[in-house]
Amino acid sequence: MTTTDAPSRVRAPGTRQFAAGLTVNALGNGLFLTVSALFFTRFSGLSLVGYGTALAVAAGAGLVVGPLVGHAADRVGPRRLYAALLVAQGVG
């Protein structure tokens, strides 16, 4: 009976930092959606239906833009594109 070693994993440099950045971004987006729902429905007078409609329109736009962003990631690389989109999100 012979034993074989588990295949070694090869990681690109910066993989953990990239994953940590994705996690922080997802947490921030989730917190923003929660707090903005409370703000828009309690303080600005927007109804829940209006807020839900706005989120649905944004989700539809995401479905349309998704393939375009995927094509751009294929052309310039996912890390460069993600970094550029994070900068654009921070500026906007």
Disulfide bonds with the S-S distance in Angstrom:
none
